[in-house]
Amino acid sequence: MTLQKIMISSMLFISPVVMADQMTAMGSGCLGCHQMEIKTVGPAIKDIAKKHKSTDIEQLVAIVKKGKSGDELSWGTIPMPPNNVPEENIRKVISWMLTH
Ligand code: HEC
């Protein structure tokens, strides 16, 4: 197989999954506060990925579900409200975030 063929077939194979996860992130409201490169209301997805490379994903799911406020904040002073979306979606979005 030529390199180009490998690239095309791997794009076909990977991108629908990545896009589905991005759609989940959008549908779950996460992207309203989390942008890829820059800090907006919440930390940038790239910074989250860097910080949580080796954090247990279940721990992050619990945090995101419950939200963070007051003494729990570790990025600044803006709280993250509880995210009332299915846990499965939260897990999907976080694993997508951590690939960046
Ligand atoms: C209303 C804005 C808002 C929304 C919506 C939001 N977040 Fe956040 N998120 C924040 C803020 C602000 C922080 C930083 C909190 C802190 O200082 O610890 C944060 C932090 C995080 C962190 C890092 C937690 C840590 O302890 O380091 C993750 C992971 C995360 N958000 C994922 C998500 C996911 C997934 C969703 C969608 C289900 C989501 N967020 C929706 C504002 C938001």
Residues whose N, C-alpha, C, O or C-beta is under 5 A from the ligand:
A	BS01	HEC	S28 G29 C30 C33 V41 G42 P43 I48 L60 V64 K68 E72 L73 S74 W75 G76 I78 P79 M80 P81 N83 I90 V93 I94
